[in-house]
Amino acid sequence: MGYSFPKEAKLCGAQEIAALYKSGKRFTSWPLRVTFQEIPEEQTRVLVWAPKSLFKRAVKRNHLRRLMREAYRLNQSLLGEKKVLLAFNYIDKEEQPFPVIEKAVQKALRKINGK
């Protein structure tokens, strides 16, 4: 598996996102809240989100989303062959450095894979 993060790997569409949040499983891997739902056939798709209520400036929200996407891109092999819809929500009130976010993403992906 490569390190790419193509457009097809991004979760978008209001109905799919609403269905994920309604019926998906949730857990916290600080500073992220992770919601996931296993799917039978499609490829894994990911949503990254930083709330406007915590970060008023778009620059900070974009930076956090960029860090979460990069952490997922580098560690997506930890999911193995599982196909899931996945959402990473940033819940800390302060910006964390990349190593902290990357460890949280790694922990979350291992937990989803069941290792």
N, C-alpha and C positions, 0 to 999 in steps of 0.2 A: 504494500500500500504506500502510495506516495504522500508527499506533504502538501498536496494542493488543496485548495478550498474553492471549488468552482461555484458558479451561480446556482447550479442544480442542488448543491448541498445546503443552501440557505432556506430556512423555513419562512414562508411568507403566505399570506392569504388569511383573512380574518376568520373564516370558518375553521380552518385547520388549527390555527392558534387557539381559538376558543375551545375546540374539542380537546386539545392537548391539556389546557389548564383545567378543564372540567373533569376529565377522566384519567389524567396522568398521575403518576406517583411523584411525591415531593420529598426532598430532604435538603438539609443545609450542609454545605461544605464551605465554611467561612472564608472569604466574604461573599460567597455566592449562594443563592437558592437555586437548586436544580430541579427541574420538572422534566420527567421523561415518560414515554409511552412506547412499548415495543410494537413494531409493525411487521407484518408478514413478508412483504415482497420488495418494497421500495428501498432506495438507499437511505442512509442516515441523513437527516436534515436538522440543522441547528439554528436557533434563534438566540441572539445576544441582546441584552437590554440593560440600560442604565437609566434610572428614573429621573425625570425632570424635577420631581419633588425634593430629591436629595442634592442634585447638581444643577443649579440654575443656568450655568453657562454651557452652551452647546459644545464648546471646545473640550471641556472636561468629560462630558458624556461620550463624545466621539473618541476621545483618547482611551477611556475605559473599555468601550466596545472594541476598539482596535486591539487592546491588550488581551481581552477575552478570546477574540477570534484567533489571534496569533497563538495563544496557549493551546486552544483546541486544535488548530492546524498542526502544530508540532507534536501533539500527543494523541491524535485520533486513532493511532494503531492500538492503544490500550483497550479500545472497545472490542477488538477482535472482529468476528464475523457478525456480531449482533447488529440488527437494523432497528433504529429507534428514531422517534421524534424527540428532540432535546432542546430545552430552553435554559439558558444561564441568565439569571437575574442578579444584578449587583445590589447588595443590600447594606453594605457598610456606609457610614456617613462620611468617611474620609477616603481619599484615593490611596490605594495600596500599590506598592511597587510590583513590577512584573513577576519576580520570583514567588511572591505570595500568591498572586493570582494563578500562576502556573501550577503550584503545588495543590491549590484548591481544585483546579480542573483535573489534574492527575488523580487525585483522591476520588473525585466524583466519577470519572470514567472507570476506574477500578471497581468502585462500588456497583455501578450499573452492570459491568461485565460479570460481577459475582466473584471476584478474586479477593 
